[in-house]
């Protein structure tokens, strides 16, 4: 992991630790409408996959808005050379600000003999540094209290607000969530079972089975779907899927917290895709974070980064199925609009 990438994870660990120390974890995956809101100011596209998690967590921790761009895209200065930047005309400056490292996928076209056509293959990732629009400060040379400086700051703030205007996300009805669950359940060897007489929700690796209580036992529809998505995320860890654990055993005590965090992050990602919030899922997320409290005090940066990466892969499998059966899967999993 690069130095900038490590700083990203350190900041995320710090934000989670702080929320736990305050006694009431407030995490962005409790608010899925924010999780999907971080976007590139160049294209207007929302960040997906790992980049979506990283930008959402850091923006939430630091109180930033949803707009991101590279140095050139925002203020347009590199040394003595003046380059096109969207805020350069408003005397925007990023002096003294630290960017975060994101990843841009690199694809190569190859001929797939089994499909008889050319397909795109993911061959790697290129790191780039992004800044949040909120980090941009007024860089004019006028005296701080002068009318010119005050007017310049007003113009800059107006331009920044225009860049991060929040757009309404297309609503995906509940029937689409049901279709996603049916599609995932069809691939379970032991099936998906709804029980009228049980209060338990769980995944059994040995039989590849998911069981959840009847939807009517949940306080809200969102709480039911949150639980189902959580168990589906666990199922993606089976040996014949993403292989986070062996099919004849669920993670032991030491690895249990890590697997729970992966499943809860994945469930939040899937909820965000359907615009769901409310009900029991907030308390559920906080419970899992508290489970991790002791580990977080000495959590290795790479461990958290790995958990986030695994969560994105799990969510993508729940939403779209086996990546081996999908074309252009890397684009969907790690789409970056730089």
C-alpha angles and dihedrals in degrees: 000000000000122000091253091047090051090051089054092056093043089055091049092050089049092052093050093045091050092051091051093048089053088057098237114074111217108188131169093237086067087065106048094178087067094044091066097038102082110105147172114258089211098060105010090232118138117243115253136202119359093352089056092054095045096049093043094051095046094044090051093048095048098037094244129155126247100263123103135176143155122265092261093047093052109036104358103218126129112170109305094337117100113215131182110281125168093230099037093099089057093052093249117174136191095191111151093008123127120220128212126240117245131174129242116198119235116213133192127197114237134172111248108209093195091056096033094227144080116276136179118250126196107238101171148309133272118210120227132177119239132189129203117242088235089065092064113105133188109273102185120134096224119115110277096244097042123116089241092056093047091049090047092054091048091052092047094050091048090052091049092051090052090054096054100041106153115239124207112254116230109258117238111204122232091254088069089055089051090051090051091051093048091050093050093044090054088067096052112104093211096035138231115288131193112202126205094192103045134077092196130103117192149140121232112205096194094060095024090233134148123202126185133170120260111285089240090067091065124088093229139009089245091057090053094049091045090057093046092049090048092055092044088054089054089052091056087065093067118121093251092051122035094339100223088147139007119273093237096055141035116227114289124240096279094052097036095089092050092051092048091052091049091050094047093048090048092049090052090050091052092045088053090056089060097038094242127159141145134055123065100339095088092055089044092054092048091050091055092047090052088050086059096044096102093045093048092061089070101015115153113237093230091051092058092043089051092049091052092048092049090049092055091050091048093050092048090052092050092049101039110014133234109358089216088067096047129084118227090007095156090059091056095044099047106016110166124185101197 
